Amino acid sequence: MSIIDYFEANDFNDESLAMIKGNRKIYVIFSTFGEREAELIYQKIRLIETLACIDGIFVSHRRVDDDKEELTEIRAKEASSKAKVIVCNTINVPDMGLEKGKGADMRRALYYLITGYKADIHNTVVVFLDADVIAQYFGKHFVLGLAGAVLQGYDFAKASFWRQMGRVKKYVAQPLFSAIAHRNLDPLREFAYPLSGEVAGTLSFFTKVSFWQMYGVETGINIDAVLSNFRVADVNLGLYDHEHHGDVNIQKMSFGIIRTFLLQLIDYGYIELKNGAEISDIFQAQYIDEHGRRQSLEFNLSEKKYFPLCTII
């Protein structure tokens, strides 16, 4: 069972990280899709490129059109000579098909980092950042806090923060992680923001955990981290916000998180379904709309669970 330790982002600065990193490399990976975050990614890369502790900035980008360079890629390269674009549409991983999803593309970026960029698995720190954080909240402390915790000897560092909405975190993830009591699962309750996309870890750590294709990626990594006895840190980044999702997307995310949580606990042997029960891939709901009419929703939200990258590298 892991014990989660807590840090503040301002516990670390560029000078201290540059001094303690030794021969380790720090790579920052932004996740982007299409052209919606082109200007945000430009601003963010311009801001963090001056950090002496960073050795490389990558934009893990999924194109809408496989063959057409998009504005996000162009703006990323304009922002800094340190920035390299990984076009996820073109990264072929032996045990993956053409699946789309945040988790799938994070895994592709890691595979490229190891096999294409030749990053040292044992001497590399990777910082994953979401690209859609509103610019006024984003700062160098995102990188410094998360990478700093890992350089202190932690395998995995997860961001926490205050966010105005955070509905899925407050009303789904945190209650869900408290619903099944077991001493090995207790650390899940200690994450201040279990669904944050801002995380860091050793490259070795990221090769030893399973990645879920879509909505389940954060939950899956959290569970692997606490049940596999890794050293885990929770880093307070302060205030944070990004684009707010509509109700249907919130429901789909919630379904994906609940589904992943249950499947992971089944895989680890903590729960068992009997009498023909199974975990569904289909989210269905009935509701009455604002006009008083009966409506229904149905989405196939199946997502793949990929084995740890260490099994194929």
N, C-alpha and C positions, 0 to 999 in steps of 0.2 A: 504493500500500500504506500502510495506517495503522500508526503506532507507538502502542502502548498505554502511557500514563503512569499511575503509581500514586499514590494518595492514601490518607490515613487519615481516617476520619470526623471525628476530633477536630482535624483541621487547620482546621476551620471552626466558627464560632459565630454565634449570631443577630445580634449586633451587627455583626460584620464583613460578613455577607451583606446586612443592611439598608443598610449604607454603600455597598457596591460594586454593588448591583443597579441603581442609577440609576432610569430610567423603565421598566425591565423588570418584568414581573409573574411571580410564581411561583404556579402552581396545582398542588395535590396531588390525585391521583385514586386512590381505593381501588377495587379490583375485588371485587364481592360477588355471591353467588348465594343466592336463597331467604332463609331466616331463620337459617341455621346460624352466621352471624358477627355477629348483631345486637348482642350485648353486647361483643364484641371491638371492633367498629367504634365503639361509643359511647366506650369507654375510650380508644381511639387518637385519635379526634377531640378529645376533652377534653384530651388531653395536648399535641397539636401546635397547637391553636387559639391558644395564647398566643404563638406565634412571631411576632415583628414582621415577619419577612421574607415571610410567607405572605400572598398576596392572595385566595386562595379555596381551599376544600376541596370536592371533588366525590366522590360515591359513584356509581360506574358499576355499576348494579344490574340483575341479571336476575331477574325474578320467576318463580316456579314457575307461578303463575296470572296470566295477562296483565292481568286486570282488577282484581286485588285488591292494595291497598296492604299491604306486609308489614312485620313488626316491624323488620327492618333499616333500612328507610326511616324509620320513625317514630323509632327510637333515634338515627339519624344527625342528624335535624333537631333532636331534643331536646338533642343534645350541643353544638351551636354554631349561632349565627345565620350563621356563615360557610359552613356546610355546605349544599350543594345536591345533590339526588338526580337523577341521570340514569337514567331507566328505559329500559334498552336495548331492551326489548320494543317500545317506541314510537318509536324513532329510525329513520327511513327514510333510507337512503343510496342515491343513484341507482344505483350499480353493485352493490348488495347485495340479497339476498333476505331470507329469514327464518332464515338459518343461525345456529346456536348455536355458541358456543365463546369461549374467553377472548380470542383474537386478534381475532375478529370484533367482540366488544364493546369492546375497546380502541379499535379503529378507529372504531366508532360514537361513542364518547365524544369522540374527537378531532374528528370531523365536527361534533358538536354544539357543541363548544367554539369552533370557527371560525365556523360558520354561525348557530348559535342564540345563543351567548353573545358573539359578535363579538370573540373574542380576537385580538390582533394577532399574526399569524404570525411577524413579524420581531422581536418584543420580548417573547416569552413563553417561560418555562421550565416544562416539565411534568414532574412527578415521579409515576411510577406506583408504587404500593405494593400488595402482596398483603395482604388483610385477615386471613388466617388465621395470621399469625405469633403465636406464643405471647406473651402480654402481658409476661412477665418479660424477654423479649429485646428488645421493641420500645422505641424511644425517639426523642426529637427528633433524634438524630444520623442517623437514616435520611434525614430531609429535609435536614438541614444538610449532610451529607457529599455527597449526590448533587447537590443544587441548587448547592452551593458549587463543585463541580468544573465544572459547566456555566458558572457565572458567571465562572470563570477563563478561559473562551474555548473550552471543549470543546463539541463538538456532541452528544456522547452519553456518559453515565456509567453504568457497570454496577456493581451491588453485588457485593462478595465477602464471604465470612464463613466461620466454622467452623460446621459443622452435624453433629450426631451421626450421622445416617444418610447422606443424600446419595448413595444408591446409583446413581441414573441418571447423576449427574454423574461419579462416580468410575469406574463400570464401563462406561458407554456414551459419554457426550459427550466427555470428555477423551481416551480412547483413539481415538474416531472422528476427532476433530479433528487427531490426530497421524498418521492412517493415510495421508493423501495429502499428499505433500510438494510445496510450491511456495512460492516466496518471498512471493507475494501472499497466500497462505493462512496463513503462519506466525503472524500475530497472533492467529488463533483459538486457538492453543495457549497464549497468554499470559493469557487470562481465567482468574482464579482460581476463579470460579464461573459458568461460561458459561450456566447455566440459571436464574439468579436472576430472579425477577419484579420485583424492586426495581430500577428504572432511572429515569434522568432524561435529558432532552434538550431542545434547543430545539424549539419547536413546528415551526419550519421543517424541522428534521431529521426529525421524525416524519411530515411530509407527503411526504418524499422516499424513504422506504423502503417495501418491500412488507410487508404483514401477512399471516401465515398464520392460518387460521381457528382452529386448536386447539393441539395439542401442539407444532406447529412454530414458534410465533410467536417465541420467544426465539432459536432457531437461525437463523431467517430474517433477523431484524433484525441479529444479530451478523455474519452473512456480508455483508449489504448495507453495514453500517457499515465493515468492514475493507476491502472491495473497492472502495468508492466514495470512498476518500480522506478520510473524515471524521476529525476529531480525537476520539479515544476515550480515556476515563479509566476506570480500575478503582479502586473506592473500597472500602476495608476497613471493614465495619460491625462487626467483632468476632464475637460469639457470636450464634447464630440457631437457631431451630427452629420447626417447625410440625407440623401433623397428618401422621402417617406413613401412606403408602398401602399397600394390600395388594399381593401379588405380581402379580395379574392387571393391576391398574392400572399398576403399574411397567412391565410388559411392553408395555402399550398406549402408554404415554408413550415408551418406548424405541423402539418401532417408528416412532412419529410423528417423532421426532427424526432417526432414521436416514433415513427417507423424505425428510424436508425437506432434509437435508444433501445427499443425492444429487441430488435434483431441482434444488436451487439451483446445484450445481456443473455440472450439465448445462446449465442456463439460461445460466450464465456462460461455458460453453465449456471447462471444465477437464476434464471427463470425457465419454465417449461410450459408449453401449451399442450393441452390434452383434448380428447374427444373430438378430434378432427379440426380443431381451431388452427388457424394460420394467420400470419401477418399479411394483410392485404396490400396490394400495389395500387388499389383504386381508392381515390378520395371521392366520396359521394355526400351530397348534402341537399336538403330541401329548405326553401325559405320563402317568405312572403316579401315582395319588393315594396318600394316606396309608393307604388300605385295600388297596392293591395292585391297584386296578382301572384299566384303561386309560381315559383321558379325552382329550377334544380341545377345542380352542378355535378359534373363528373369528369375527373381527370385521372389518367394513368400516370402515376408518379413513381413508377419503378425506377430504381437507380442501382447501378452496379457497385459492389464493394471490391476494390482492387487489392490484391495481396501486396504486402510490403515490397518496395522496390529492391530490397536486398536479395529477394528471391530470383531476380532476373538479371542483376548486374554482376 
